[in-house]
Amino acid sequence: MTIFLPQLRIPATYMRGGTSKGVFFRLADLPEAARLPGAARDALLLRVIGSPDPYGKHTDGMGGATSSTSKCVIIGPSTQPGHDVDYLYGQVSIDSAFVDWSGNCGNLSSAVGPFAIANGFIPADRIPRDGVCTVRIWQKNIGKTIVAHVPIANGEVQEDGDFELDGVTFPSAEIPLEFLDPVDEGDEGGAMFPTGNVVDMLEVPGLGTLQATMITAGIPTVFVRAADVGLTGTELQPAINENRERLALFEAIRVAGALRMGLIADAGGGGRRASTRRRWLSSRRRPTTWLQQRQAGARAAEIDLLARALSMGKLHHAMMGTASVAIATAAAIPGTLVNEAAGGGTREAVRFGHPSGTMRVGAAAERVDGQWVVRKALMSRSARVLMEGHVRVPASVFGN
């Protein structure tokens, strides 16, 4: 006779951060087996989200069956001097039993500061009654510092406000973020441009040779011109996600870029870390139909360039935060395809159009010993608690 144990009951908070949402945990609240990296932790988070799900719906979990909503975050006291919390991010695959710990979620980064304040990680004497509380976050996946400036009202995190973020339906309070030293240096301390060039000729099987800017800021990213892949930069999700040929094309660009950047050793090694090497479309500034459709008044004249990004093999509905860091950094460096698309010259900020609207990002670049260096990238997001309490998970998740 099989004995079925009661479900595990784990304290958790369901939060929106930027244009993403995920399940947040305090490290100390996880079952002991899941407090350390490994199979037990992955199994737990997969079950929380509802993966793997061959139906692609996450009906039996907290996930939303998209790359923006299949996420988990673990927060604990910081192990790094001068920081308040350690932030660990897991991107949960939808259709396979895999959790990607290799990168950061820039959007959910905006929810870490509010979570840290609300959950007692910040000393009370640092939280003003009204004003701003600065939270220094150690992004443990990539070993980088994020500084969040969280608005406070009546001694608590202010969530309501008039800051509008395209891709999010309702306005909220603005949370400015600083991504310090955003270049992904890798295990051996690589350069911002792994090839040493701001533009390369990239050989893509089945497509030929095209110009590309390959950069490691925010997340390893390959930028290509929209026109070079037969597109305009104005495409919405159906035009890409419902077209197998285009998806295959972008996968080929992603793998070719990952190989050229030294992220993988062979073409067969690029599948599991699909969320960490995205492929891009960029085009010159121009009025666009989708901006006119999405935003009354058509702010097309205000944007510097158009950008589209793929996340977990599908066109993102807005723009990933880490990808926004890559855009900001590349736009600040003369000669890159992004800088070219924005009109060229020296610039510390750009506003780009994405499938849900526009976004402004900034970065300051300088040359040090012949290498481009970016000390920080800037952007604003918002965050909100959607639900808090306990998430339930079958006890059999650990194989007992």
C-alpha positions in Angstrom: 0.0 0.0 0.0 1.4 3.4 -1.0 1.4 6.1 1.6 1.1 9.6 0.4 2.5 12.3 2.7 1.0 15.8 3.1 2.4 18.4 0.8 5.3 20.6 1.9 4.3 24.1 3.0 7.1 26.6 2.2 7.0 30.4 2.9 7.1 32.2 -0.4 6.3 35.5 -2.1 5.0 35.9 -5.6 6.4 39.1 -7.1 6.4 41.1 -10.3 9.7 42.8 -11.0 9.8 44.8 -14.2 8.2 42.9 -17.0 8.8 39.5 -15.3 7.4 37.7 -12.3 8.6 34.9 -10.1 8.5 33.0 -6.8 10.8 34.5 -4.1 12.1 32.5 -1.2 14.2 33.3 1.8 17.1 30.8 1.8 16.5 29.9 5.4 12.8 29.0 4.6 13.7 26.3 2.0 13.7 22.6 3.1 17.2 21.7 4.3 17.9 19.6 1.3 17.3 22.6 -1.0 19.4 25.1 0.8 22.5 24.1 -1.1 22.9 24.0 -4.9 22.2 20.6 -6.5 19.6 18.2 -7.7 17.3 18.6 -4.6 17.1 22.4 -5.1 16.4 22.0 -8.8 13.8 19.4 -8.2 12.0 21.6 -5.8 11.9 24.7 -8.0 10.9 22.7 -11.0 7.9 21.4 -9.0 7.1 24.9 -7.7 6.9 26.2 -11.3 5.2 23.1 -12.7 8.0 21.9 -15.0 8.6 20.0 -17.1 5.2 20.4 -18.7 4.7 18.8 -22.1 1.4 20.7 -22.4 3.3 24.1 -22.1 0.8 25.6 -19.7 2.2 25.2 -16.1 -1.3 24.3 -15.0 0.0 22.4 -12.0 2.5 25.0 -10.8 3.1 28.7 -10.2 4.8 29.3 -13.6 3.2 31.2 -16.5 4.7 29.0 -19.3 6.7 31.9 -20.7 10.4 32.8 -20.2 9.2 35.9 -18.3 7.1 34.0 -15.8 9.0 30.7 -15.2 11.4 32.1 -12.6 12.5 31.5 -9.0 14.6 33.7 -6.7 16.4 32.8 -3.5 17.4 35.6 -1.1 19.8 35.3 1.8 22.1 37.4 4.0 25.0 38.6 1.9 28.3 36.6 2.0 30.1 39.6 0.5 31.4 42.6 2.4 29.6 45.8 1.7 26.4 44.1 0.5 23.0 43.6 2.1 21.7 40.4 0.4 22.8 37.6 -1.9 20.4 37.2 -4.8 20.3 33.9 -6.6 18.2 33.5 -9.8 16.9 30.4 -11.4 15.4 30.4 -14.9 13.2 27.3 -15.0 12.8 25.5 -18.3 9.2 25.0 -19.4 9.4 21.7 -21.3 12.5 20.0 -19.7 13.8 19.2 -16.2 16.4 22.0 -16.2 17.0 25.1 -14.1 19.5 27.6 -15.6 21.7 29.2 -12.9 24.1 30.8 -15.4 22.8 34.3 -15.6 20.8 37.1 -14.0 17.3 38.4 -14.5 17.5 42.2 -14.8 13.8 42.6 -14.4 13.4 40.6 -11.2 16.5 42.5 -9.9 14.0 45.4 -9.2 12.0 43.2 -6.8 15.1 42.1 -4.7 15.4 45.4 -2.9 11.7 45.6 -1.9 11.8 41.9 -0.9 14.9 42.4 1.2 13.4 45.4 3.1 10.0 43.7 3.7 11.7 40.5 4.9 14.0 42.0 7.5 17.3 41.9 5.7 17.9 45.6 6.0 18.4 47.1 9.5 15.5 49.3 10.7 17.7 52.3 11.3 18.5 52.4 7.5 14.9 52.6 6.5 13.6 56.1 6.5 10.0 56.9 7.3 9.7 58.6 3.9 12.4 58.7 1.2 14.6 56.2 -0.4 16.4 53.1 1.0 19.5 52.0 -0.9 20.0 48.2 -1.0 23.3 46.8 -2.2 22.7 43.4 -3.8 25.2 40.7 -4.6 24.1 39.0 -7.8 25.4 35.5 -7.0 24.9 33.9 -10.3 27.3 36.3 -12.1 29.3 37.8 -9.2 28.1 41.4 -9.8 26.8 44.2 -7.7 23.4 45.8 -8.2 22.3 48.9 -6.3 18.6 49.4 -5.9 17.1 52.7 -4.8 13.7 51.7 -3.2 11.1 54.3 -2.4 9.8 54.3 1.1 6.5 55.7 2.4 5.4 55.6 6.0 8.3 53.3 6.8 7.3 50.6 4.3 8.2 49.9 0.7 6.1 52.1 -1.6 4.6 50.1 -4.4 1.9 52.3 -5.8 3.0 55.3 -7.9 2.8 57.0 -11.3 5.9 55.4 -13.0 4.8 53.7 -16.2 6.8 50.8 -17.6 5.9 49.7 -21.1 5.1 46.0 -20.9 3.4 46.4 -17.5 -0.3 47.3 -17.5 -0.5 49.4 -14.4 1.7 52.2 -13.0 3.8 51.7 -9.9 6.6 53.3 -7.9 9.9 53.8 -9.8 12.9 51.8 -8.6 16.2 53.1 -10.2 18.8 50.4 -10.6 22.6 50.6 -11.0 24.4 47.6 -12.5 28.0 48.0 -11.5 30.8 46.8 -13.7 28.2 45.0 -15.9 30.7 43.2 -18.2 30.5 39.4 -17.9 34.2 38.7 -17.4 33.8 34.9 -17.2 35.9 32.5 -15.2 39.2 33.9 -16.6 38.4 37.6 -16.8 37.5 38.2 -20.4 36.9 41.5 -22.2 33.7 43.3 -23.0 34.2 42.3 -26.7 35.5 38.7 -26.6 36.7 38.9 -30.2 38.5 42.2 -29.6 36.3 44.0 -32.2 33.2 46.1 -31.9 32.0 44.6 -35.1 32.8 41.2 -36.6 31.9 39.3 -39.7 29.9 36.3 -38.4 29.6 33.1 -40.4 26.1 31.6 -39.9 25.4 28.2 -41.4 22.4 28.5 -43.8 22.6 32.2 -43.9 26.1 33.3 -44.9 28.2 36.1 -43.4 26.8 39.1 -41.7 28.0 41.9 -39.5 27.5 41.4 -35.7 28.4 43.2 -32.5 29.2 40.6 -29.8 29.3 41.9 -26.3 29.3 40.5 -22.7 27.7 43.3 -20.8 24.6 42.4 -18.8 24.5 39.1 -20.6 26.5 37.7 -23.6 24.7 39.2 -26.5 24.8 39.1 -30.3 23.5 42.2 -32.1 22.7 42.1 -35.8 20.9 44.5 -38.2 17.3 43.7 -38.8 17.7 44.3 -42.5 20.5 41.8 -42.7 18.1 39.0 -41.6 15.2 40.1 -43.8 13.3 42.0 -41.1 12.4 45.5 -40.1 12.9 45.6 -36.3 9.1 46.3 -35.9 8.0 42.7 -35.6 5.7 41.6 -32.8 5.7 38.2 -31.2 3.5 36.3 -33.7 5.7 37.3 -36.7 8.6 35.5 -35.0 7.2 32.9 -32.6 4.8 31.4 -35.1 7.4 31.1 -37.8 9.7 28.1 -37.5 12.1 29.2 -40.2 12.8 32.5 -38.4 13.2 30.8 -35.1 15.7 28.4 -36.6 17.5 31.3 -38.2 17.9 33.0 -34.9 19.0 29.8 -33.2 21.7 29.5 -35.9 22.8 33.1 -35.2 22.8 32.4 -31.4 25.0 29.3 -31.7 27.4 30.9 -34.2 27.8 33.9 -31.9 28.3 31.7 -28.8 31.0 29.7 -30.7 32.7 32.9 -31.8 32.6 34.4 -28.3 34.1 31.2 -26.8 31.0 30.5 -24.7 30.7 26.9 -26.1 33.2 24.6 -27.6 30.9 23.1 -30.3 27.5 23.7 -31.9 26.0 20.9 -29.9 26.9 22.6 -26.6 24.6 25.6 -27.0 21.2 24.2 -26.1 21.0 24.0 -22.4 22.2 27.6 -21.7 19.8 29.0 -24.3 18.7 31.8 -22.0 22.2 33.2 -21.6 23.1 33.9 -25.3 20.4 35.8 -27.0 20.2 37.1 -30.6 19.1 40.5 -31.5 17.5 42.6 -34.1 18.3 46.3 -34.3 17.3 49.0 -36.9 17.6 52.7 -37.4 15.2 55.1 -35.8 12.0 55.5 -37.7 8.2 55.9 -37.1 6.7 52.5 -36.8 3.2 51.0 -37.1 3.5 49.0 -33.9 4.4 52.1 -31.8 1.4 53.9 -33.3 -0.8 50.9 -32.5 0.6 50.4 -29.0 0.8 53.9 -27.8 -1.6 56.7 -28.6 0.3 59.7 -29.9 3.0 57.5 -31.4 6.3 58.5 -29.6 8.3 57.2 -32.5 10.1 60.5 -33.0 11.5 60.1 -29.4 13.2 56.8 -29.9 16.8 56.3 -31.0 16.5 52.7 -32.3 14.3 49.6 -32.4 15.3 46.4 -30.7 13.9 42.9 -30.4 15.4 40.0 -28.3 14.7 36.3 -28.0 14.6 34.7 -24.6 14.5 30.9 -24.3 14.0 30.6 -28.0 11.1 33.0 -28.3 10.7 36.7 -29.0 10.3 38.5 -25.7 7.1 40.5 -25.3 9.0 43.6 -24.1 12.8 43.6 -23.2 14.8 41.6 -20.7 16.6 43.7 -18.1 20.0 42.1 -18.8 19.5 42.7 -22.5 18.7 46.4 -21.7 22.1 46.6 -20.0 23.7 45.2 -23.2 21.9 47.8 -25.3 22.9 50.6 -23.0 26.5 49.5 -23.0 26.8 48.9 -26.8 25.1 52.2 -27.6 27.7 54.1 -25.5 30.6 52.7 -27.6 31.2 54.3 -31.0 31.3 51.8 -33.9 29.0 49.1 -32.6 25.9 48.2 -34.6 23.8 49.5 -31.7 25.6 52.9 -31.6 25.3 53.0 -35.4 21.5 52.3 -35.2 21.1 55.0 -32.6 22.7 57.6 -34.9 26.4 57.3 -34.0 28.5 59.6 -31.9 29.1 59.8 -28.2 26.0 59.1 -26.0 25.4 58.1 -22.4 21.7 57.2 -22.8 19.3 55.9 -25.5 15.6 55.3 -25.7 14.7 52.2 -27.7 11.5 50.8 -29.0 10.5 47.2 -28.1 7.4 45.2 -28.8 5.4 46.7 -25.9 6.6 50.3 -26.1 9.8 52.2 -25.3 12.5 52.2 -22.6 15.3 54.6 -21.7 18.7 53.1 -20.5 22.1 54.6 -19.9 25.8 53.7 -19.6 29.0 55.6 -19.6 31.9 54.1 -21.5 35.6 55.0 -21.4 38.9 53.6 -22.7 41.3 52.2 -20.2 44.6 50.8 -21.4 43.1 50.4 -24.9 40.1 48.5 -23.7 36.5 49.7 -23.4 35.2 49.8 -19.8 31.7 50.6 -18.5 31.6 51.3 -14.8 27.8 51.0 -14.5 24.6 50.8 -16.5 21.4 52.5 -15.4 17.7 51.9 -15.8 14.5 52.2 -13.9 12.0 49.4 -13.2 9.1 48.8 -10.8 8.1 45.9 -8.6 5.1 44.7 -6.6 4.1 41.9 -4.3 1.3 39.9 -6.0 0.8 37.3 -3.3 2.5 36.2 -0.1 2.1 33.2 2.1 3.1 29.6 1.4 3.6 27.6 -1.7 2.6 23.9 -1.6 4.8 21.2 -3.1 4.3 17.4 -3.0 6.6 15.7 -0.5 7.6 13.2 -3.1 9.6 16.0 -4.9 12.7 14.8 -3.1 12.1 11.2 -4.1 10.9 10.0 -0.7 
